[in-house]
Amino acid sequence: MKHSIDIKFLKTFACVADKRSYSDAAATLFMTQPAVSQHVKKVEQHFGKRLLEKSAGLRLTREGQLVFLYAQKALRLQDEMMSEFAKLGQQQSLSIAIDDGLSPDLVVAIARELSDLSSLNLTIRRFSAPRRAGAEEMDLVMGIGRPADQIPARDVLHEQPLLMQYSAAEDGSDTISRIFYSSALEQQEVNAIAADQALVISDNCLWVQAAAAPLLEDGHGRPEQLLIAPPWSLPSRQHATEIADYRASFYLRASQQFRKHFDMYDLTDRIGTVVKQHTEGQ
């Protein structure tokens, strides 16, 4: 038995098997009945078995049922391939929502990577983690999550400890007068982290919880100041300490409609590489 068969023969056989009639298949395929019979004969010769038999009309044999099943799958795959191939020549729209907590440098690097996909017309907008309304309607959502968010494992690209940057007071004391922390954190978590690090929070401490990465960057390097944020929110890890017990995830979520194109553009690996390079290069 040969390993390959002309798809047009399978198409004719599948139509006859579906209609249970040579004449109806001929009308559907705009072929003559002798041509339909010849195509079915080609399929039977290929497999060396009778696939159809007459018994109160046409009936599939056991072998015919198997060939019919896989012929349908092959034809569906052919239709899907032709549809996707046609789309390659068309510009498709891709809407992306990016968490405000991601560093501008990282956002630019991701946008530059996506801009290489010339067949895509990109629309990018930012969103704040506490107000995700509308973001989930986008084709692609990139953001920062915590374990409590219960992000599906397939969407998590990277998981890293939170980073802490602390600048001591000019007199060398461990008193904190200003705290900048990511909106991915709760204030009680920040209190717990400060206590674990033996840092003293002053009674009149200024607390700034920010969703936007640029605001978090303002909390870097000043005396008596504590900054706690995920690594993807900061332009640099310089003088930063990892907080092993507090972790965050960088996630990438695709809509159901866009997910079928995801592997075609290899976006998971491409964006994952950009994020990894940004984290390692800080």
N, C-alpha and C positions, 0 to 999 in steps of 0.2 A: 504493500500500500504506500502510495506517495504521501509525503508529509504536508504538502500544500495543495490547496484547491482554490479555483477561481471564485471570488466572493459573489460574482453574479449568478453562478450556479446555486450557491447556497441561498441567495435571495429568492430565486425562483422556487426552489424546494420548500423554503419556509412559507412562501405564499400559498403553495398548493396544500401544504400540511395545515395551514391556518384555515383556508377556505374549504378544505376537504373536497376540492373539485378542480380538475384541470381547466375546464372552460371558464369558471369564475376567476381563477388565477390569471388566465390568459387575458381576460377583459381588464383586470386590475393593473396588469403590467404592460398593457398595450402590446401584447405579443400574440403570435398565432399559437393555436393549441399544439400543433406538431413541435414547434420550437420549445414550448414549455415541457412537453414530454421528453424532448431530447436533453434538456438541462437536468431534469430529475434523473434520467438514465445516467448522465455523467456523474452525478453525486453517488448513485448506487454503485457504479463501476469503481469509483474512487475507494469506497469503503468495502466493496466486495460483498455486500449484503443487500437483501431486499429491505427497503425502508418504508414502502407503502404497499398495502394490499387491498384488494377490493372485497368488501364484506358489508353489504347494505350501504354502499357508497365507499369512499376511501377511508382507510384506517391506518394509523401508524403502527408499524411493528415495534417491538421492544428496542431494537437498534435505531429505528426511525425516531422514536421519542427522544433518545439521547442526542441524535444529530440535530433534531429540531430545537432542543433546548440550547445547545451551544451555537447553532446558527443564529438564533435570536440574539444571543449575547454578542456574537461577532458583528452582527448588523448594527446593534445599538452602539458598540464601540466605534464602528466606522462613522456613524452619524455624528457621534460626539467629537471624534477626531476632526472631521471636516468642519464642524461648527467652531471648534476652538482654533483651527487653522485660519478660518476666515477672520476671526477676531484679531489675529496677530497683525493684520494690516490696518486695523482700526485703532484709533486712540480711545482708550477707555479712561473713565474717571475713577479716581481713588480718593476718597475722603478720609483724612487722618486726624484723630484727636490726640494731642500730646499733653501730658500732665505738666502743669505749671511748675511743679517741683523739680523738673529735670533742668540741669544746667544749660544755659544758652549755647555753650560750646558743644555740648552733646547733641542738642537739637539741630544745630547747624550741620554737624557731621552726619546725622541720620538723614536730614533733608538732602544733603549732597549725594549720599548713597542712593536715595530713592530717585533723585533727578536723573540718574544714569539710565533709568527705565524710560526710554524715549516714547514708548507706546502708551504711557500712562499720563493722564492729565491730573496733577496733584492738587488737592485742596487741603491745607493744613490749618488747624486751629488749636488753640490751647484751652485747657480746662483746669479748674481747681479741684483737688481731690475731694473736698467736702461737698462739692456741687457738680456731680457727674451727669446731671440731667442733660440729655442730648448727645453726650459723648458715646453712649452705647449704641446710638443709631448710626455711627460712622462705620466705614468699612474696616478701619484699623484703629485700635486704641492702644496707646503706649503709656504706661504709668508706673507709679510706685505703690506697692501694697505691703501690708503687714500680715503676719500669720492669722490674725483675727478676721481678715477679709476673706479667708477661705478661697483663694484664687486657685482655679484648676491647675493641676501640675503641668498639663500640656501647654499652658499659657506662660509659665514662668521661664524666663530666659536666664536670669542670674539671681542668686541669693547672696547677700553680703551683710556683715555686721554693720550697724550704724556707726558713724564716726563722731568723735568728740574733739573739739578744739577748745583749749582753755588757756587764757592768758592771765597769769598771776598779777596781783596788785603790785604797785611800784614798791611797796614796803615788804614784798615777798610773802604776804599773807594769802591764805586760800579763800578769802571772802569774795563772793560773787555779787556784783551790783547790776549786771545786765545778762539776761538769758535770751538767746535766739534759738528757737527750735522748730523743727518741721511740723506741719499740720498732720503728718502721719503719726505723730506722737500725742499722748495725753500729758497734761501737766503733772499728774501723779507719777508717771513714768520718769519724767525729768527729775522730780524730787528724789526718786529712788536711785537714779543714776548718780546724781550729785552726792547722795549719802554714801553710795558704794565707793566713790572716789575721794571720800573724806573732804568734800568741799562744803563750805558754809555759805548758805544763801542769806544775804542781808535782808532785814525786815522791809526795807524800802526798795527791794530789787525790781527792776523793770523787766517785765515778761513780754516777749514778742513771739507769738506763734505765727508762722508765715507759710503760705502754700507756694508762693513764688520763689524760685531759686535766687534771683537777684537780691531779694530782701534778706534771705539767709546769708548771702555773701557779705552783707553789711555788718554781720555779727562776727567777723573774723579779725583777730589780731589786736583788739583793743584791750587795755588792762582791765582786770576784774570782770572779764566777759567770758561766758560759756556759750558754745555753739554746738548743737546736736542735730545731725541730719544724715540722711542716706548718702552714700558715696556719689550717687548720680546727681545730687543737688549741688555739689561743690566743684569749683574749678580746679582745686588742688587738695591733695591729701597731706600737704606739708604741715608738720607739727600736729597731725591728727592721731588720735588713739582709737583703735577699734573697740567697740563695746560688744563683747562676744555674746552676752545673754540677750541682746536686743538686735533683731535682724529685720531686714527689709528685702522685698523682692522687686525686680524689674520685670514687668509682665508685658506681653504682646498678645492682644486678643483680636482675632479676625471675625468678621461677620460670617454668617452661614453662607451668604451669597458669594462673598469674596474668597472664602476658604478654599474653594475648588481651584482657584488660580494661585493659591499660596505657594504650592510646590513648584509651579511653572516658573515663578520669578525667584524662587529660593530665598524668600524674604527672611525667614526665620534665621538662617545661618548668616545672611548678609548683615542684618541689623544686630544680631548677637555678636558678631565680630567687631562691629563699630563700638558697641557698648563695652565689650571686653577691653578693647584698645584704649578707650577713654579711661576706664577704671585703672588699668595697669600703668597708663602713662601719666597719671596725676602726680 
